[in-house]
Amino acid sequence: MKISNNLKTFLNTNIYPKTALCKLIEAGHDLGQDEWLHALVLLGLRLNQDALIFQPYPPGIAAIKDPDEYMELRGTGTVEKRLRTADGATISIWERKAEPHKPHFIIYHGQMGHWGDAGSPDYDRRAYLKILSEIEKTGSGFTAVHLRGYGNSIGKPKELYNSSAKAFSRDIDAVIKHVKEDLKIPSGQIINCGVSLGASLAAETADKMTAIGCPPNQLVICNPFTNMARAASEFANKHINDQKHQTKHIISISPQAIATKLKHPFQTDVHIANLSPTTGVYIFNSGADDFLDPLHGQELAEIAKAKGLKVQHRIEPGLNHNTIPAKEVVEDVMKLYEESQKQPDNSLLGRLLVTRKNIFRTFYPDRVNKSSSAER
């Protein structure tokens, strides 16, 4: 039986328990190659999806330090705090207080590394720090969450610190409670933000806040996926099939098939569909993302628009998955925030001026058009 080179690499990562793999190999003579490959991949995803999705300690990861030890955060007033979750876990957050009238970001990292090290040698390892630094430069505050299992969010009993979608949901609850009750920040000043896997958690945070009657000002998601089933399907198909198609058996495993084996759904699309129209949505995609297709971002933008949300979708050509132009993204988000804070003039004089302007536009449209053209 011929197996593509990518599948051999997939198998050689030791992600499959030997007993389960042996049983599958023994049954191989009764299966067609496509069936065998389908079964093999679905088995691997079922048994080892935790290791594939959650990577807090990739090879070469730098040990986490105090926020002030990183040059990007030195002197910014960023401190580490600990939050207790409803199920007894303790998670670590990095936090900075906002200046008056500035927003506060609740922000989540991606699947790999921690806030001090983005984890992958193939990308910018200080990418997360640069995002926090650009937020700080605007005078805004942030609560940067280390999800359980990441950074200093580890400890005993071990079962409370295992990364999972359900566990992360409890972490989100603790963060919302802290920002609302301890920091007492109005929801209209809160921006939920996340990168990659963290984008789904930011969307869930916005969904939860909306459900309790305090929708956030904005949802900001960078290189997001629509849901984990689709992302896992694309990942599996990419690694099974040789780019040069060295085997005639090119298979495709659907998101529906993977969904039946998936413990961690991470449904970004569902969360966005639940948001209030008062919440703005900003989506950033790296145009040359080698991990998640930018089409995920486009589809999420369409979902948000269909629900009546104000959406801005930015795609930067040539950038990979973990390369995010932090300065430009934060500038975009701040402009949207400042625009949302402009209150209409409801005074009698303000209403009269608006009425006068509208009457002028109605009866003298040519003059309005000429004036607009001159300004441009």
N, C-alpha and C positions, 0 to 999 in steps of 0.2 A: 504494500500500500504506500503510495507516494504522499508525503506530507510537505506542505510548503515550508520554505525556510523561516518565514515569520512565525508559523505555528510551532516549529521546532524550538525557536527562541522562547515562545510563550510557554511551552512545556518544560523547558530547562530552567525556569525560574523557581522550581520546587514549590509551586503554590498548590499543588494537588496532594492530598493525603494518599499515601501509597496504596492502601487497601482499596480505596474507592477507584483509583486509577487502574489497578490490576483487574478489578471486576469489569471495568469498562473495556479494557483491552481483550479480556477473555471473551466478551460478548461481541467483539468486533467482527468475527467471521460471519455472524448472523445479520449484520447491518451493512447497508450500502455506505459508501464513503461519506456522502453528505450527511446521512443520519448519524454516523459515528462522530463526525466532527461537531455536529449540532449538540449531541449528547455530551461530548467531551467539554465543550466550551461552557454549556449551561451548568454542568457539574462544577467546573472550576469557579464560575461566577457565584454559584450558590455557596460553595464551601469556603471561598477565600475572598469574598467581596469586601470584607472589612479591610484587609491589607491592601486591596486595590484602591479603595476610596479614601481611606484615612492614612496619611503618611506624615505623622508628626516628627519622626526621627529618620529622615532620609540619610543616606551615606554622606558623611562630611558636614553634617549640620553643626553649626556653632552653638555652644552652650548659651542659653539665654542669660542676659545680664540685666541690671537695673536700668530703667529707661534713661536715666541721666548719663549712663556710660556710653551711650550711642551719640555720635557727634550730631546727628540729625535732630536729636531731642534734648541735647544739653542746654540747660538754662531755660527750658520752655515751661517749667513747672509741672511736667508730666510725672505722675507718681503711680506706683503699683498699689492696687487694692485687692481685697479678696471678697467674694460674694458667696453666700451660702444658698444652695438650691433647695427646692422643696423635698428632694429625695436624699438630702444630706451630703451632697458633694460640695466641694469648695472650688470655685473657679477664679482665675486671676484676670484682672483687667488693668490696662494702662489708661490713666485718665488725666485730662487737663480741663480746667474750668474755662469757660468762654468769657470773653469780654462782654460788656453790656451791649444788648441788642444784636449779638452775633448768634448764629445757630450752634447747635450741639449735635455732633455726629455720633451715632451708634454704628460701629463699623466692625466687620468680620473679615478675617483672613481667609485664604484659600485652603485647599486640602493638604498642602505640604508646608512644613516648617513652622515658624512662629513669627511674631511681629518683628523680631530682631534679625531674622534670616529667612528669606523666602524659600530656601531649601534646595532648589535645583541648580546644579552647576551649569546647566544649559541656558539659564536666564540671569537676570539681574537679581542678585541675592539680597540687595538692599531696597528692592522695589516697594515692600510694605512700609519701610521706614520713610521713604520719600513721600508716600501718600500722607502719612501723619505729619511730616514736616510742612508740607504745603498747606494742610488744613490749619496748622498752628500759625503760619504766616498771615493768615487772614484774620486772626484774632478769635477764630472759632474754637469751641471746645470739642472734646471727643471722649468717648468710652470705647477703647479698642479691646475687644473681647478675645481672650485665649480660651477657646472651647475646651471642654474636658478632654484630657488626653494630650493636649498641646501646651507648650510653654511650661509655666509653673502650675497649670491646672491638672496636677497629678497627685496621687497619694493613696492612702488606704481608707476604707476597704476598697480593694481593686475594682470590684464589680461596679462601683459607683462612678468610676472614672473611665470606663470603656467608651470610646467614641461610638455614637450611633445617632440616627435621626431622632429617636425618641428622647435620648439623653440631651441632645442639643436643644430640643424644644423646651426642656426644663431649664436649661441655661438661659434661653431667651426670656422665659418668664421672670427669672431672677434679675436679669438686666433691665427689663422694662420696669419692674417694681423699684429697682434702685434709682433709675433715672427720674421716674415720676414722683416717688415718695421721699427719697433721700436728697436728691438734687433739686427736686421741685421745678423741673423744666417744663414749660407749657408745650403741648404737643405740636403747636404751630411753629416752634423753633427747633424741632427734632428732625434730623435727616438720617434715614436708615441707609447704610452703605455696605457693600460687600464685593469681594473679588472672587470670581469662579465659584467654587463651592459656597463660599461666603455670601455670594450674591443671592443664592437660594435662601440662606438664613436671614439675610436682610429683608427679603420679600416676606418671609414668614413673620418676622418681627413687625413689619408694617401691617400685615394681615391681622395679627393678634391685637395690635394697638387699635386698628379700625373696629374690630369686634367689640372692644370695651369702650367705644365711644371717644377715642382720642387719636384720630388718624394723624400720621406724621405729615410734615410739610412736604417732604420729598422721599422718593425711593431712588437710590443711585446704585446701579449694578454694572460691574465691569466684567466683560467676557463671561456672561452667564450661560447656563444651559436651560432648556425648557423644562426638562425633568430628567431624573437620573436614568430611567429606563431607556430613553432615547440616547442619552450620552453614552451609556454602557453599550448599547447596540452598535453605535458608530465606532466605539473604541474596539470592541471585539472583532467586528468585521474588518477593520483596518489592520489588525494584527494577525488575523487568520490568513488573509489573501495576500499573496505576493504581489508587489507592485508590477512585476514583469509577467504575472500570470504563468508561472512555471508549471502549474498543474491545471488540468482541464476543469477540475472541480472547484469552481469559485462559488462559495456559498454566501448566504446573507441571513443573519439572525435578526429577527424583527424585535422592535421594542416590546411588542405584546408578549413574545416568548420570554424575554428577559424579565418582564414585570412579574411573571409568576414565580420567579426565583429571587426577587429583589426584596431585601429587608429594609432598605433605606431609600424610599421613593423620591424625596427631595423634589417636590412638585412646584417649581417656581411659577409655572404657568397658572396653576390653580390659585396660588396666593395672589398673584397680580390681578386675576379676575375678580377677587374679593375686595379690592381696594376702593376707597371713597374717591369720587371725582375731585375732591379738594386736594388730593395728594398728587403732586407732579411726579413724573417718571423720567429719569435720565438714564440712558443705556449707552455704554461705551463698548465698542468692539475693536480688537486688533485685527486689521484686515488680512494679515498672513498668519492667523492663529493656527498653529500646528497641532492643537489639542482639541479645541472646540470650534466647530464651524460657525462663522459669524451669522449664519442663517438663524441660529437659535435666538440671537438678539433681535433680528428682524421680526421673527414670529412673536416674540414677547411684546415688541412695540405694537404690533397689529392687535394683539389681545387687549393691551391697555387702551389703544385708540377706540376699539369697539365698545369699551366700557365707559367712554366719555372722558378719559383721563388726558391731561395735557402731557404730551410725550416729546422728548428730544432724543434722537438717536444719532450718535456720532461714530463713524468708522474711520480709522486711520490706516491707510494702506501701508504694507511693508512691515508691520510690527507683529511680533509673536505673542504667544499666550500671556506671558508674564511681563511683557513690556508695555507699561501703561504710562502715557505722558501725564504724570501726576499734576504738574502745574496747570496745564491746559484744562484737564478735567475738573480740577477744583475751581478754576476760574469760571468755567461754564456753570457749575453748580451754584456758585455764589451769585452769579448774575440772575439765575432763576430764583434764588432765595430772595434777593433784594427786590426783584419785581413782585414777588408774592406778598411782600411786606408793605407795598404801597397801598394806602387806604384811599378810597374815593372820597372826595370832598362832599359831604352830605349837608353842609351848611346851606342856608337859603341863598347866599351869594353864589356858592359853588354850583348849586342846581340851576340858578338863573344863567350863569355863564355857559354851562353845558347846553341848556335849552337854546340860548342865543346862537351858539356855534352850530347846533343841529339845524336851526332855521336857515342860517346862512348857507349851509351845505345843500339844503333842499332847494332853495330858490336861486342860488348862484353857483351851480356845480362847475361851470367853466372857470370861474375865478379860483375855486378851490383846487382844481386840477392844475391850473397855471402856477399857482403858488407852490404846490407840491413838486412840480417839475423844476421850478427855480431852485428849491431847496436841495434837490438831488444834484 
